[in-house]
Amino acid sequence: MGWVVLLPSYSYSESITPFFGTTPNAAANGLSWDMGNVLPEPPGLDINGVIYSYTIQKQVEDSVTVNVQNENALGTGYIFRETDEWKPGSLGGTGINKVVPVIPNIPRAAWGDGSIEVDGPGSVTDPTVVYTYRVDPCFDPQFDPNCPGFKQPVPDIPEPEIIDVTEIYNAADDTIDLERETCSEASISTDCKAREENEEKEKSEEELEEEEEKEKKDRKERLEKALAEADNSAMFAQALAQSQILANVNAATNISSYYSTSIPGGNYKETVVLSDKEMPENKSGLRNGLAQQLLHNQMVDMQYK
């Protein structure tokens, strides 16, 4: 007996109605398998049946037991186990096909590794194990507004961070030599004059001017840099707040699902039936046309009178 194995669909349906599917052959690569590689990933999936088949290979006088099973991933023992007893007298090369419903449906998380276990002097060939499953889209109530327990999302708009300009540039950090500034004025202090004389001896007037120009330039560059960074930070904070507001508004307005439907149609046959295939001549139209032609001829003749 041949089996038709439906390949699973891993895409969600836009409907909130539960949908069903089947897995590929779990035993295609051997008599043991990892359910993580067999079952699809959508949340809300549970198993509602196991379909399997194989051919037993044994001697007529032998007794063989075959178990198709899955371990309990959430505990000990097996979450599913179906046993076939092949007693003495049964022929080798006999095939078996079974459909085992799982009642109630068991969630995906409980299904551990699966296997076909043979106990006795025998073996199985051509094994096929297929799991039928159901997916409930409303397992997550936020999947659709019509799901029970759905809560209207409220956009969480964070407050933009305001950057204090003083954290970037603090004028108090600039060091000022008050004594030198005081001495640069018309000071009558003897010590100040003596210090100025010593500095003049150590440095020329050109060096002093260069230092002053460099200090002014450095202060100007630091101030411009601080103002530019403060302006960029404020603009960045404003743009970030606007983008977050738009993203949350879009998320709030795009939560509704679109539904597709089909409109019944077809060919609409003509219901009007013409009794005559040829249309009769319009005598009234002929008379009207002849009268207009006569009037036109009269108007033309009047030009030559």
C-alpha positions as CSV (number, residue, x, y, z in Angstrom):
1,M,0.0,0.0,0.0
2,G,1.5,3.4,-1.0
3,W,1.5,6.5,1.2
4,V,1.1,10.1,0.1
5,V,3.0,12.3,2.5
6,L,2.0,15.9,2.5
7,L,4.9,18.4,3.0
8,P,4.3,20.8,5.9
9,S,3.5,24.5,5.4
10,Y,5.4,26.7,7.7
11,S,3.7,30.0,6.9
12,Y,1.0,31.5,9.0
13,S,-2.6,31.9,7.8
14,E,-4.1,35.4,8.1
15,S,-7.3,33.8,9.4
16,I,-7.8,33.3,13.1
17,T,-9.3,29.9,12.4
18,P,-7.0,27.0,13.4
19,F,-5.3,25.3,10.5
20,F,-3.9,21.8,10.1
21,G,-0.9,20.1,8.5
22,T,1.3,17.0,8.3
23,T,5.0,16.6,8.7
24,P,7.4,14.8,6.2
25,N,8.5,11.2,7.0
26,A,10.3,11.4,10.3
27,A,11.9,8.0,9.8
28,A,13.3,8.8,6.4
29,N,16.9,8.8,7.7
30,G,16.7,6.0,10.2
31,L,14.7,4.5,13.1
32,S,15.3,7.5,15.4
33,W,14.7,11.2,14.9
34,D,14.8,14.6,16.5
35,M,11.4,16.2,16.7
36,G,13.0,19.6,16.5
37,N,13.9,18.8,12.9
38,V,10.4,17.3,12.1
39,L,7.8,19.7,13.5
40,P,7.4,23.3,12.3
41,E,8.0,26.2,14.6
42,P,4.7,28.3,14.9
43,P,3.5,28.8,18.5
44,G,0.2,27.2,19.4
45,L,1.0,23.9,17.6
46,D,-0.1,20.6,19.0
47,I,-0.1,17.0,17.7
48,N,-3.4,15.3,17.0
49,G,-2.4,12.0,15.4
50,V,0.4,9.7,14.3
51,I,0.4,7.8,11.0
52,Y,3.0,5.1,10.5
53,S,3.8,2.1,8.3
54,Y,6.6,-0.4,7.9
55,T,7.4,-4.0,6.7
56,I,8.4,-6.7,9.3
57,Q,11.2,-9.0,8.5
58,K,11.2,-12.2,10.7
59,Q,11.1,-16.0,10.7
60,V,7.7,-17.6,10.9
61,E,8.5,-19.2,14.3
62,D,9.9,-16.1,15.9
63,S,8.0,-13.6,18.1
64,V,8.9,-9.9,17.6
65,T,7.6,-6.7,19.2
66,V,7.8,-3.3,17.5
67,N,7.2,0.0,19.4
68,V,6.7,3.3,17.6
69,Q,7.3,5.9,20.3
70,N,8.2,9.4,21.4
71,E,9.9,10.4,24.7
72,N,8.2,12.8,27.1
73,A,10.2,16.0,26.8
74,L,8.6,17.5,29.9
75,G,9.0,14.5,32.2
76,T,9.9,10.8,32.2
77,G,8.7,7.9,30.1
78,Y,6.9,8.3,26.8
79,I,4.4,10.8,25.6
80,F,3.3,8.4,22.8
81,R,3.9,4.7,22.3
82,E,2.1,2.2,20.0
83,T,3.1,-1.5,20.2
84,D,2.7,-4.1,17.5
85,E,3.1,-7.8,18.5
86,W,4.2,-10.2,15.7
87,K,3.5,-13.6,17.1
88,P,4.8,-17.0,15.8
89,G,3.1,-17.9,12.6
90,S,3.1,-14.4,11.1
91,L,5.0,-14.1,7.9
92,G,8.0,-12.0,7.3
93,G,7.6,-9.3,4.6
94,T,4.2,-8.4,5.9
95,G,3.4,-4.7,5.9
96,I,1.4,-2.7,8.5
97,N,-0.3,0.7,8.2
98,K,-1.8,2.4,11.2
99,V,-3.5,5.7,12.0
100,V,-3.3,6.5,15.8
101,P,-5.3,9.5,16.9
102,V,-3.9,11.5,19.9
103,I,-6.7,12.6,22.2
104,P,-6.5,15.2,23.6
105,N,-4.1,17.1,21.4
106,I,-0.7,17.3,23.0
107,P,1.4,20.5,22.7
108,R,4.5,20.5,20.7
109,A,6.8,21.2,23.7
110,A,5.9,17.8,25.2
111,W,7.2,15.7,22.2
112,G,10.7,14.4,22.7
113,D,12.8,12.3,20.4
114,G,11.1,9.6,18.4
115,S,12.1,6.1,17.4
116,I,11.0,2.7,16.2
117,E,12.2,0.0,18.6
118,V,12.4,-3.7,17.7
119,D,12.4,-6.3,20.4
120,G,13.2,-9.8,19.2
121,P,14.9,-11.6,16.3
122,G,13.6,-9.4,13.6
123,S,13.8,-6.0,11.9
124,V,11.7,-3.4,10.0
125,T,12.1,-2.0,6.5
126,D,10.6,0.9,4.6
127,P,9.5,2.8,7.8
128,T,7.3,5.8,7.5
129,V,6.2,8.0,10.4
130,V,4.0,11.1,9.8
131,Y,2.6,13.4,12.5
132,T,-0.6,15.4,12.0
133,Y,-0.8,18.7,13.8
134,R,-3.0,21.7,14.4
135,V,-1.9,25.3,14.8
136,D,-4.1,27.8,16.8
137,P,-3.1,31.3,15.6
138,C,-4.8,32.8,18.7
139,F,-2.4,31.0,21.0
140,D,-0.9,34.5,21.2
141,P,-3.9,36.8,21.7
142,Q,-2.1,39.7,20.1
143,F,-2.0,37.8,16.7
144,D,-5.3,39.3,15.7
145,P,-7.8,41.9,17.2
146,N,-10.5,39.2,17.0
147,C,-8.6,36.8,19.2
148,P,-9.9,36.3,22.8
149,G,-7.8,38.3,25.2
150,F,-6.5,40.7,22.7
151,K,-5.4,44.0,24.2
152,Q,-5.1,47.2,22.2
153,P,-1.4,48.1,22.2
154,V,-0.5,51.5,23.7
155,P,2.5,53.2,22.1
156,D,5.3,53.7,24.5
157,I,6.8,57.0,23.5
158,P,10.0,57.6,25.5
159,E,10.9,61.1,26.6
160,P,13.9,62.5,24.6
161,E,17.1,62.9,26.5
162,I,18.0,66.6,26.9
163,I,21.8,67.1,26.9
164,D,23.1,69.8,29.1
165,V,25.5,72.0,27.1
166,T,27.6,72.6,30.2
167,E,28.5,68.9,30.2
168,I,30.2,69.4,26.8
169,Y,31.8,72.8,27.5
170,N,32.4,74.4,30.8
171,A,33.9,77.9,30.6
172,A,35.1,77.4,34.2
173,D,37.6,74.8,32.9
174,D,39.6,77.5,31.2
175,T,42.6,78.5,33.3
176,I,43.3,82.2,33.5
177,D,46.5,83.6,34.9
178,L,45.0,86.4,36.9
179,E,48.3,87.6,38.0
180,R,49.5,88.0,34.5
181,E,46.3,89.7,33.4
182,T,46.7,92.1,36.3
183,C,50.2,92.8,35.4
184,S,49.3,93.5,31.8
185,E,47.3,96.5,33.0
186,A,48.8,99.7,34.3
187,S,49.8,98.2,37.6
188,I,52.0,100.1,40.1
189,S,53.1,96.9,41.9
190,T,56.8,96.7,42.2
191,D,56.7,92.9,42.2
192,C,54.6,92.9,39.1
193,K,56.9,95.2,37.3
194,A,59.9,93.1,38.3
195,R,58.1,89.9,37.1
196,E,57.3,91.6,33.8
197,E,60.9,92.6,33.4
198,N,62.0,89.0,34.0
199,E,59.4,87.6,31.5
200,E,60.6,90.1,28.9
201,K,64.1,89.0,29.4
202,E,63.0,85.3,28.9
203,K,60.6,85.9,26.0
204,S,60.6,88.3,23.2
205,E,57.6,90.4,22.3
206,E,56.9,88.3,19.2
207,E,56.7,85.1,21.3
208,L,54.2,86.8,23.7
209,E,52.0,87.9,20.7
210,E,52.1,84.4,19.2
211,E,51.0,82.8,22.5
212,E,48.2,85.3,23.0
213,E,46.9,84.7,19.4
214,K,47.2,81.0,19.9
215,E,45.3,81.2,23.2
216,K,42.5,83.2,21.6
217,K,42.3,80.8,18.7
218,D,42.1,77.8,20.9
219,R,39.3,79.4,23.0
220,K,37.4,80.2,19.9
221,E,37.7,76.7,18.5
222,R,36.7,75.1,21.8
223,L,33.6,77.4,22.0
224,E,32.6,76.7,18.3
225,K,33.0,72.9,18.9
226,A,30.9,73.0,22.0
227,L,28.1,75.0,20.4
228,A,28.2,72.7,17.3
229,E,28.0,69.5,19.4
230,A,25.2,70.9,21.5
231,D,23.2,71.9,18.4
232,N,23.8,68.4,16.8
233,S,22.8,66.7,20.1
234,A,19.5,68.7,20.2
235,M,18.7,68.0,16.6
236,F,19.5,64.3,17.1
237,A,17.3,64.1,20.1
238,Q,14.4,65.8,18.2
239,A,14.8,63.5,15.2
240,L,15.0,60.4,17.4
241,A,11.8,61.4,19.2
242,Q,10.0,62.0,15.9
243,S,11.1,58.7,14.4
244,Q,10.0,56.8,17.6
245,I,6.6,58.5,17.5
246,L,6.1,57.6,13.8
247,A,7.2,54.0,14.4
248,N,4.8,53.6,17.3
249,V,1.9,55.3,15.4
250,N,2.5,53.0,12.4
251,A,2.6,49.9,14.6
252,A,-0.7,51.0,16.2
253,T,-2.4,51.6,12.9
254,N,-1.1,48.5,11.0
255,I,-2.2,45.9,13.5
256,S,-5.4,45.2,11.7
257,S,-5.2,42.2,9.5
258,Y,-6.5,42.2,5.9
259,Y,-9.0,39.6,4.9
260,S,-9.3,38.2,1.4
261,T,-12.6,37.0,-0.1
262,S,-13.8,35.8,-3.4
263,I,-16.8,37.2,-5.2
264,P,-18.9,34.5,-7.1
265,G,-19.0,35.2,-10.8
266,G,-19.2,33.5,-14.1
267,N,-20.6,34.0,-17.6
268,Y,-23.8,36.0,-17.8
269,K,-25.9,34.8,-20.8
270,E,-27.9,37.2,-22.9
271,T,-31.6,37.1,-22.1
272,V,-32.9,39.4,-24.9
273,V,-34.1,37.5,-28.0
274,L,-34.7,39.3,-31.3
275,S,-37.8,38.1,-33.1
276,D,-36.5,39.3,-36.6
277,K,-33.0,39.0,-37.8
278,E,-33.3,42.1,-40.1
279,M,-34.4,45.5,-39.1
280,P,-37.2,47.1,-41.1
281,E,-36.6,50.3,-43.0
282,N,-37.5,53.6,-41.3
283,K,-40.0,55.2,-43.6
284,S,-40.3,58.3,-41.4
285,G,-36.5,58.7,-41.6
286,L,-36.6,58.4,-45.4
287,R,-39.2,61.1,-45.7
288,N,-37.3,63.4,-43.4
289,G,-34.1,62.9,-45.3
290,L,-35.9,63.6,-48.7
291,A,-37.4,66.8,-47.3
292,Q,-34.0,68.0,-46.2
293,Q,-32.5,67.3,-49.5
294,L,-35.3,69.2,-51.3
295,L,-34.8,72.2,-49.0
296,H,-31.1,72.2,-49.7
297,N,-31.6,72.2,-53.4
298,Q,-34.0,75.1,-53.1
299,M,-31.5,77.1,-51.1
300,V,-28.8,76.4,-53.7
301,D,-31.1,77.5,-56.6
302,M,-31.9,80.8,-54.9
303,Q,-28.3,81.9,-55.3
304,Y,-28.7,82.0,-59.0
305,K,-32.0,83.9,-59.2
